[in-house]
Amino acid sequence: MSVSKEQLIDFIYDEARMLDEGRYEEWLALWLPDAMYWMPLDYKQSDPINETSLMYEDLFMLKLRVERLAGARTFSQKPKSRCHHVLQRPFVDELGADLFVTNTSMHYVETRLDEQQLLALTVRHDLALVDGALRIAGKRVDILNSDAAFRNIQLLP
């Protein structure tokens, strides 16, 4: 089965919508078991292992994060945070037989009570075709002003 650029782009938009709507279990199902979610601390950082990152989480840690968001004793989520992704049309940088790379510029808004945070991001998705379905093999979220001080990010850009 071949995958078109439009299918890859639709996948990126669908993933952002899942996050905006809080459909985290559905979102987790998109991930491959060995995938990593990486949010570097420094702009254009090249090493997630030997340099500090804001996030470098495997599927187990992402599941814990989602469980925490839904937890009855997660007082930082009463009331719950909400998010909104505004995406530019994603670029398809690599279109292989089973592996694909996209690059998307976006604005990410996270809000809770009277606080609102706006981040400008560039997101790289490494996608794989597994059993006829696209899955996330890796996601890298670069914050444009990563060297600035900002509040905690509660959700997932």
Secondary structure by P-SEA (a helix, b strand, c coil): ccccaaaaaaaaaaaaaaaaacaaaaaaaaccccbbbbbbccccccccccccccccccaaaaaaaaaaaaccccccccccccbbbbbcccccccccccbbbbbbbbbbbbbcccbbbbbbbbbbbbccccccbbbbcbbbbbccccccccccccccc
